[in-house]
Structure formats: C-alpha cells, structure tokens
Amino acid sequence: MTSLASKVFSRVDRVCRHLPVFLNTFLVFSITGEVSYLVLVEADQQKTEWSGWWKAVHLLAQYFMLGNICWNALLFLQTSPSIRGVFLGGDGMGQGWRYCYTCETHTPPRCSHCYDCKVCVLRRDHHCVFFGQCVGFRNYRYFLSCLLFMWSGLLYATLMNAEVFIVILKEGVTLHSVMLLLIPWIMLVSGQVSPGAFAFAFIADTCVVGFLLVSAFFFFHIILMFRGQTTREWYSTRRPYNLGVLGNLRHSLGVRWYLCWLCPLIPSPLPGDGIHFQLTGSLDPSR
C-alpha cells in the first residue's frame, strides 16, 4: 500500500512539475494564433487598409518572436546548469567553497543546492517554476533571451488587442463589460457571453497581465545582470563580481553578447567555467 501511494505521489509530482511548461506553451501559441487572426481576418472584416506586405511584416515579426521564445526555451531546458559531469577539483578549494551534505561534495562560490532539481547548480540564480528547472551559469543566456522575446511579444500582442478592449467598452463602462474583462470565465459559464467573445476577452486579459509580470521579471534580471549579481545575491550590499556593464554582459551572455540575443543558435562562449569567477578590480584569468 505504501509503495503504491509513493508511486502515485511520484507521478502526480512529475505531472505538477511539467504542468507550468504545458500551460505556458498553450498560452504562447493561443496568443500567437489570436494575434494572427486579428492581422489576417479582423483587418479585412473591418475594411482596414492593410496592404499585403504590411500584413507580411506583422506575421514575420510575431513568428520571429515566437520562434525565438520556443527555441530559447528548448535550449534552456536542454542545457543543464548543474554540477553533474563537471570536474570541480584541479586547483584545489579556495575561499567561498562550501560542502554540500546532500550531494556529498565541495562546491565552488555562487553554487548552491536546489531541492527541486535535487542537485547543486553552478552560479545558481533561482529555480524557475515556469520551466521546472534552475537558472544557472550555462543556461542564463537562454533564460534572459526568452524573457526578452516574451516581453516584446506580449507588448506587441497587448497593442494589437487594444481593439478588443475598444470593442468591449464601446457602449461605455457597464457592469457587463467590466465583468467580461475581469472574470470572463464566470461570464462564459453563466451564458452571458459567447465562446468567441470569451476567447478574445480572456486572451486580451492574459496579454495585459502577462506583460506586467514578464516586465517585472525581465527588468529585474536586467538590473541584476548590470550589477553582476544573481537573484540570491540581490540582498547583499557587497558586489564582489561586478565587472562593469560590459564585463557583466560578457560574463553573463558570452563574448558575442551584442549578437546572441538575435538568435539562440549564434555561438557565444562564456569566458569563465562557472567555478572560478573574476573579482572586481582583478585581472581576467581567461585572458
């Protein structure tokens, strides 16, 4: 009985860990489909003077952002930030090294154990519940690039859905319109709106709320990167790894930091190894 319960709990736990990934994927493709509908169908129905090339520009822009979101997310999930397969010895242990009793090994500075991933992570930033994986030294570039294109994509989708808000509020701010914007699910279940109106209102709401949340996460990490800190180091008044804006960009995104955000396939090797870190005012050991 105990073994059966443990198996059930293990499967439920596995499903719960992957549920945010499936939910995010569903929302991203739903928003993309709805915006494509607004570009291709609604513009023609309302006789908006959209030329063919202008529609093509819109579609290329949104699918460029969608491709970067999916590709960066995939590479983020495939790139392990943990200490598995990493040789931590060699030069010996120095200042900042600690012993992890769970992994039973000494770990370098900025490395910490994640109890969700069940392993120590090099230069651990945080455990991302939306992807079900830690953000660390090797996959930080893909995480930040994914945030960048999610932010730009949600900004674009919010602007495109402005027409949806205008249609809903065209008769004024009534109880019906406010409830449709705030609680579209209840309006659908109660039969007050059609499934089509619910879908447009729900996706428009999702774009606005998602844009605000992603904006907070994105600009918070931009500030952290410029300061040479991780989320775990945010509360510290000391910034021993701050190498200046350009140095921090290089050590976070790689030597081609100015190009790598355009496409995840652009190689941008990191100057460090995730074990030894250049300190403020010291010479770069990789040179």
N, C-alpha and C positions, 0 to 999 in steps of 0.2 A: 504493500500500500504506500509505504514511504517512497519507494523508488518510482512508482507511478506518479505520485504527486510532484516529485522532483523533476521528472521528465516533462510533465505538463507545465510546471513553472518555468523550466528552461526554455520550452518552445514559446510560451507567452512572452517571456523576457526578450527572446530573439525577435519576435514579431514587433514588440513595442520599440525595440531599438531601430528597426528598419522602417517603422511607420512614418516618422517625420520625413524620410527621404522620399517615400512614395507620395506623401501628401504634397511636398514641395514640388515634385515633378509634375503632379497633376495640376497644381495651381499655375505653374510656369507655362505649361502647354495650353491650359484653358485661357489664360490671359492673352497669350500669343494668338490663339485662334479667334478670340473675340475682337482683338485689335485688327487682325487681318480682315475680319468681316466688316468692321467699320470702314476700313480703307476701300475694300472692293465692292461692297454691296450698298451700305448706307449712303455713301457719297453719290452713287448712281441714282438711288431712290429719291434722294432729296435734290437731285439735279445740280450737285455741286460741280463746278468747272474744274475737275481734276483731269489733267492730261495723263496719257498713258505712261509717259516717262516719270511723271511725278509720283504716280502710284508705285512704279517700279522702285523708285528711290526709297519710298516708305517701306516697301516689303523687304528690300535688300538690307535696310538699316535694322529692322526688327529681327530678321533672321540671322544677321551678323551678330547681334547681341544674344540671341537665343543660342546660336552655335557656340559662342564663347562661354556662356553660362554652363551649358551641358558639358563641353569639353574640359573646362577648368574643374568642374565638379567631379568629373570622372577621374581626371588625373589626381585630384586631391584625395579621392578615396583609394586610388591605386598606389599612391606614394605613402609608404609607412614612415611616420616620424619617430618611431620607437628605437630603442637601443638594440633590437633584435638584429643580429648579423653585423653589428658594429664592434670593432676591436677597441676597447676602452683603455687598454694598457699602453705600453710603449715608453712614454716619457715619465711615467710614474704619476702619482697623485700629488696635486698641489693644493693651494688654498681654494676653498669653495667646494671641494669634493665632499660628498656625503655617502653614507652607507644606506642602501635600501634593504630593509629586512624582508620585504615581500619578494623582490627579485633576487635577493641574496647576492648583491654585487655593489661595488662602489660606483657612484655616478658623478659625472662632471658638473661644474657650475651651470645653473639655469636649467638643469634637468630635474624633473620630479616625476613621481609615480601617479598614474591615473588609475583610479579604482574602477572606472567604467571600461577602459581598454585593457586593464589588468597587466600593465607593463609600464616601465619608465619611458618617458618621452624626452628626446633631446630638445633643448631650448623650448620647453613646453609653454605655450601661451594659454590655452584653455581647451576644455572638451566641448566641441560644438555639437549640441543636441540635435540640430537640424540635419547634420550629416552623419551623426553617430560615430564620430572619430575625432581624435585630438588634432589641434593645430600646433605644429611644431616647426623645427628647423627646416626640414626638407620640403614640406608642403605648404609653407606660409604664402609663397608666391601665388599658388593656385587659389588659395582661400581668398586672398585680397583681390585678385583679378576677378574672381567670381562675384565678390561683393560689388566691385566697380561696375560690372555689366548688369548685375541685378538692380543696382541703384539707377543707372542710366535707363535701363529697360522699364522700370517701374515709373520713373519720371515721364518717359515717353508715353507709357500706357495711361498714366493719370491725365496728361494733357489731352490725349485722344479721347478719353472718357468724359471730358468736360461737357461734351454734347449730351451724354446720357444724363448728367445732373441737370442740365438745362431743360431737357425734355420732361424729367420727373417733376421739376419745380416750375414748369411753365405756367401753371394755374395758381402759383403762389405757394407760400409755405403753409400747407394744410397738414392736418393730423395724418391723413393717408400718405402723403409724400414723405413726411418725416419718418413715419413708421417703416415705409418701404426702404428708406436709406439706412435706418438704424437696425431694424430687425426684419430683414427680408424673409428669413426662414418662417417666422410666425405668420407673416402675410401670405406666404405660399400655402402653408398647412391649413390656414383658416379659409382659403379660397378667395382671398381679397385681390390677388393678382394672378396673372397667367404665368406658366413656367418660363416663357421667354422674357417677360418683364423682370421676373425674379433673377434669372441668369444675368441679365445686364446690370441690375442693381447690385447683386452680390459681387460680381467681378469688379465693378466700379469701386465698391467699398473696399474690396481686397486690395486694389491698386493703391488707394489712398493710405490705408493702414499699413500695408507692406512697405510703401515708400517711406513713411515716417520711421518705421522700425529699422529698415535697412539703412536709412540715412544716419540714424544714431549709431548703429554698429560700424558702418563704413567710416564715418568721420572720426569716431573714437579710435579706430585702428590706424587711421592716417596720422593722428596725433601721436599715438604710441610709437609708430614707425619713425616719425621725425624726431622723437625724443630718445630713440634707441632702447625702448623698453618693451616688455611683454605685459599682458594683462595682469599676471601675477606680480609684476614689479611696479604696477601703477601707483600703489600707495606709498612706495618708498621715496623719500626725499633725495636719496643718492641715485645718481645715474652714471655708474662706472663704465657703461658700454656705449655711451653717447659719443659718436664719432663725427658729429656734424650732419647736416641734412643729406649731403651727397654720400658721405660714408655710410650713414644708416640705410639709405636707399640701396646702396651697393651690397651691403651685408644682408639685407632682407630679401631683395628681389634678384640679386645676381649682378654680374658685371654688365649685362645688357638691360639694366633696369629701365632705360628710356625706350626700349622696344618691346620687351617681353609682355607688356600688358595688351599689345595689339593682338597677339595670338599665343596660346599656350604651347604651340609647337616650336616657337622661336627659342633656341637654346640660350640659357642664361646661367652659367655655372656660378654657384655660390663660392665666395672667396675663402670661406672657412670650412671646418669639418663638423661643427656642432658640438665639439668637445672643448676646444681651446678658443677663447674669444679675445679679440684685441680690446685693450682697455683705453679709456680716454687719455690722450696725451702720449700714448706709447706708439712705437713703430709697428707697422703692419707686418706680422710674421709671414704672411703669404707672399710678400714681395722679395 
